[in-house]
Amino acid sequence: MKIAIVKLSALGDIVHAMVALQFIKAHAPTMQIDWIVEEGFSGILENNPDINNILTVNLKSLKTNKAGIFQQIKKILKFAGNNYDLVIDAQGLIKSAITARLLGKRIAGFDADSAREKAAAWFYDVKVACAYSTNSIDRNALVLSSPLGINITNEQILNKKPFLFFINEDQRLYDFLLLNRLNIVLVIGSTWDSRNYPADKFVKIAQELQQNCLVVWGNDQERKKAEWMSMQSDHIKVMPELDLNSLKALVSRADLLIGNDTGPTHMAWALNKPSITIFGPTPVSRVYQTGINKVVKSASIVNPYKLDKLDFSIKEINENKIIGLARSLLAL
């Protein structure tokens, strides 16, 4: 059997969906699984033994280049030549549903009451019911497994094997890791400013823990913030720019990751590494809380159907809550 998974973006969402792969392949080892993804996020999928082919599109480019739609459609139709037995849209957007429909004849996805964009369900032959407010990881596992007649349990997910893989990573990252200190990765950026924990509070956390805190960044603004933080504390170092392959390698070597609700933070959960995810305007139902994966949430009430980008309550979270959790996870 050949299936295609459509999960185009974003980084954290792709990570949350990837957990299902190991259980699908355990149930059907000979199944061919291809994954269609935005090219900018393909690195997170690379080297995964449960994925046969990573097929990239660049639908994001259509925002500035409408004429490019014909090139993208031509590319997707070429992928359709693989003759998939089933295409699963795990995104629930109109653009992902159209992509899925172009890829194959039998399409599965969320029903109208479960999809992020209700109209996406019009394109599906097999429809999966799972409320949008349900835990994101459980939603992804269900939409990817249910159409295949596979049941992935909560217990299986809690006992998952690490599922991010890397080779030929940037060797410079090992110059920043210490043997005589615990290595803590700090993820300071995200897509919205209201999701970002204040830089000065990250500094206070580093000062209290007095370990080797390594700040990762994804753009110039985050790099400047990281450099400011490093000037405030001898315990903070700024990492060089890392691609997703090398970021996976760094997180796999970390003793703890502390970060905002964003893709690189969720990589710690995927790699079975201790983590503290800091939430403000987004729901904690996006993650699994485990013995080593903790969350700290601001006092604001979040509507998962309509997130408030002007909710800056994350700035009010007392850093001592995070310091206390970190000490516990690091056994300090």
C-alpha positions in Angstrom: 0.0 0.0 0.0 1.2 3.5 -0.8 0.0 6.5 1.1 0.8 10.2 1.0 0.6 12.5 4.0 -0.1 16.2 3.4 1.2 18.2 6.3 2.7 21.3 4.8 3.6 23.4 7.9 4.4 24.6 10.5 7.4 23.1 12.2 5.7 22.2 15.5 2.6 20.9 13.8 4.8 18.6 11.6 6.6 17.3 14.7 3.3 16.5 16.4 2.2 14.6 13.3 5.4 12.6 12.9 4.9 10.7 16.1 2.3 8.5 14.3 4.8 7.2 11.8 6.5 4.7 14.0 3.2 3.1 15.0 1.9 3.0 11.5 5.1 1.3 10.2 5.1 -1.1 13.1 1.6 -2.2 12.1 2.3 -2.2 8.3 6.1 -2.5 7.8 5.9 -2.7 4.0 3.7 0.4 3.6 5.2 3.2 1.5 4.8 6.5 3.2 5.5 9.7 1.3 5.2 13.2 3.0 4.3 16.4 1.1 5.7 19.4 2.9 6.6 23.1 2.4 10.2 23.0 1.3 11.3 25.3 4.1 10.3 22.6 6.7 11.6 19.5 4.9 14.7 19.3 7.0 12.7 18.2 10.1 11.5 15.1 8.2 14.9 14.2 6.7 16.6 10.9 7.7 13.4 9.5 9.2 13.5 5.8 8.4 9.7 5.6 8.4 9.4 8.0 5.5 10.1 6.7 2.0 10.0 10.0 0.1 9.9 13.7 1.1 8.1 15.7 -1.6 8.3 19.5 -1.3 6.1 22.3 -2.5 6.4 26.0 -2.2 2.8 27.2 -1.8 4.0 30.0 0.6 5.6 31.7 -2.5 2.2 32.2 -4.0 1.5 35.0 -1.6 3.9 37.2 -3.6 3.9 35.3 -6.9 0.4 34.3 -7.9 1.5 33.1 -11.3 3.6 30.4 -9.6 0.4 28.5 -9.0 0.7 26.7 -12.3 4.2 25.5 -11.6 3.1 24.2 -8.1 0.1 22.4 -9.6 2.3 20.8 -12.2 4.7 19.7 -9.5 1.9 18.2 -7.4 0.4 16.4 -10.4 3.8 14.9 -11.1 3.7 13.5 -7.5 0.3 12.1 -8.2 2.0 9.8 -10.7 3.0 7.7 -7.7 -0.6 6.3 -7.7 -1.3 6.5 -4.0 -3.9 4.2 -2.6 -4.7 6.9 0.0 -3.8 10.5 0.6 -4.3 11.8 4.2 -4.6 15.6 4.7 -3.5 16.1 8.3 -3.7 19.9 8.1 -7.4 20.6 7.5 -6.9 23.7 5.4 -8.4 24.4 2.0 -4.9 24.7 0.4 -3.8 21.3 2.0 -7.1 19.7 1.0 -6.8 20.9 -2.6 -3.2 19.6 -2.6 -4.4 16.2 -1.4 -7.2 16.1 -4.0 -4.6 16.7 -6.8 -2.5 13.9 -5.4 -4.9 11.1 -5.4 -8.5 9.8 -5.8 -9.1 8.6 -2.3 -8.6 11.3 0.3 -9.0 11.3 4.1 -9.1 14.2 6.5 -11.0 15.9 9.3 -14.7 16.3 9.0 -16.3 19.8 8.8 -16.7 20.1 12.6 -13.1 19.1 13.2 -11.1 20.8 10.4 -9.5 24.1 11.0 -11.2 25.4 7.8 -14.6 23.6 7.5 -14.7 23.8 3.7 -11.6 21.6 3.6 -13.8 18.6 4.4 -15.6 18.9 1.1 -12.6 17.4 -0.6 -12.4 14.2 1.6 -13.9 10.8 0.9 -13.0 9.5 4.4 -13.8 11.9 7.2 -12.4 11.8 10.8 -14.2 13.4 13.7 -11.9 15.0 16.4 -12.7 18.3 18.0 -10.3 21.1 17.1 -9.8 21.8 20.8 -8.5 18.2 21.4 -4.8 17.8 22.1 -2.9 18.5 18.9 -0.8 15.3 19.1 -3.8 13.1 19.6 -5.6 14.8 16.7 -2.7 14.2 14.4 -2.3 10.6 15.5 -6.0 10.0 14.9 -6.3 11.5 11.5 -3.2 9.6 10.3 -4.1 6.2 11.8 -7.9 6.0 11.7 -8.3 5.9 7.9 -5.8 3.0 7.9 -7.7 1.0 10.5 -4.9 1.5 13.1 -5.5 2.6 16.7 -2.7 4.6 18.3 -3.2 4.7 22.1 -2.2 7.4 24.5 0.1 4.9 26.2 1.9 4.2 23.0 2.6 7.9 22.4 3.8 8.3 26.0 6.2 5.4 25.4 7.3 6.6 21.9 10.8 6.2 20.6 12.6 9.4 19.6 11.7 10.2 16.0 13.9 13.1 14.8 17.1 12.0 13.0 20.2 13.8 11.8 23.5 13.1 10.0 26.4 15.4 9.1 25.4 18.1 11.5 27.4 21.3 11.9 30.4 20.3 14.0 30.7 23.9 15.4 27.8 23.1 17.8 30.0 20.7 19.8 32.4 23.6 20.6 29.5 25.1 22.6 28.6 22.0 24.7 30.3 21.6 28.0 31.2 18.5 30.0 31.5 20.2 33.4 28.1 22.0 33.2 24.6 21.0 32.2 23.7 22.2 28.7 20.4 24.1 28.5 19.0 25.2 25.1 16.9 28.4 25.2 14.4 29.0 22.4 13.6 32.7 22.6 11.6 33.4 19.4 8.3 32.5 17.8 6.0 33.7 15.1 4.2 36.3 17.3 5.8 38.7 19.7 3.0 37.9 22.2 4.2 34.3 22.4 7.7 35.4 23.4 8.8 35.2 27.0 10.8 38.4 27.9 14.5 38.3 27.2 15.4 39.7 30.6 13.5 36.9 32.4 15.5 34.3 30.3 18.6 36.1 31.6 17.4 35.8 35.2 16.7 32.0 34.7 20.3 31.6 33.3 21.8 33.5 36.2 19.9 31.4 38.8 20.7 28.0 37.2 24.4 28.9 36.5 24.7 26.2 33.8 25.7 26.4 30.2 22.7 28.2 28.5 22.8 28.1 24.6 20.5 30.4 22.8 19.2 29.4 19.3 17.8 31.9 16.9 16.1 32.0 13.5 16.3 35.6 12.3 18.3 38.8 12.8 15.9 40.2 15.4 16.2 37.0 17.5 20.0 37.0 17.0 20.3 40.6 18.4 18.1 39.6 21.3 20.4 36.6 21.9 23.5 38.7 21.8 22.0 41.2 24.3 21.2 38.3 26.6 24.8 37.0 26.4 26.1 40.4 27.4 24.0 40.2 30.6 25.2 36.9 31.7 28.4 34.8 31.5 26.2 31.7 31.6 24.6 32.5 28.2 26.2 31.8 24.8 24.8 32.5 21.3 24.7 29.6 19.0 25.7 30.1 15.3 22.9 29.9 12.8 21.8 26.3 12.6 19.8 24.5 10.0 17.1 22.0 11.1 19.4 19.1 10.8 22.0 20.6 13.2 19.2 22.0 15.5 18.0 18.4 15.9 21.5 17.4 16.8 21.9 20.2 19.4 18.5 19.4 21.1 19.5 15.7 21.2 22.6 16.7 23.3 20.7 19.0 25.6 20.1 18.3 29.3 17.1 20.6 29.2 15.3 22.9 26.7 13.4 25.9 27.8 11.4 27.8 25.2 8.3 29.5 23.9 5.4 27.5 22.3 7.2 27.1 18.9 8.6 24.4 16.7 12.1 24.1 18.1 10.8 23.7 21.6 8.6 20.8 20.6 11.6 19.0 19.2 12.7 18.3 22.7 9.5 16.2 23.3 10.1 14.4 20.0 13.6 13.5 21.1 12.5 12.5 24.6 14.6 15.3 26.2 13.5 17.3 29.2 11.7 20.5 28.4 9.7 23.4 29.7 7.4 25.1 27.3 6.1 28.6 28.1 2.6 29.4 27.0 0.8 32.7 26.8 -1.8 33.2 24.1 -1.8 29.6 22.9 -3.4 26.5 24.5 -1.4 24.0 26.5 -3.5 21.3 24.7 -0.9 21.5 21.9 1.5 19.4 23.9 1.8 16.3 26.0 2.9 16.9 29.6 5.0 14.1 30.9 7.4 13.4 33.7 10.1 15.3 31.8 8.1 17.6 29.6 6.5 20.4 31.6 4.5 23.5 30.8 4.1 26.9 32.4 1.0 28.8 31.3 0.1 32.5 31.9 -3.2 33.3 33.7 -5.1 34.2 30.5 -7.9 32.0 29.2 -7.3 30.9 25.6 -10.0 30.2 23.0 -8.3 27.5 20.7 -10.7 28.5 17.9 -9.7 32.2 18.0 -6.3 33.0 19.3 -5.6 36.5 20.5 -2.4 37.8 19.2 -2.7 40.8 21.5 -2.6 38.6 24.6 0.8 39.5 26.1 0.1 37.7 29.4 3.2 35.5 28.9 5.3 38.5 30.1 3.6 38.2 33.5 4.8 34.7 34.2 7.2 34.7 37.2 10.6 33.3 36.2 10.8 31.6 39.6 8.2 29.1 38.5 10.4 28.2 35.5 13.5 28.1 37.7 11.9 25.8 40.1 10.8 23.4 37.4 14.2 23.5 35.8 15.9 22.7 39.1 13.6 19.7 39.5 14.2 18.4 36.0 18.0 18.8 36.3 18.1 17.5 39.9 19.9 20.6 41.0 
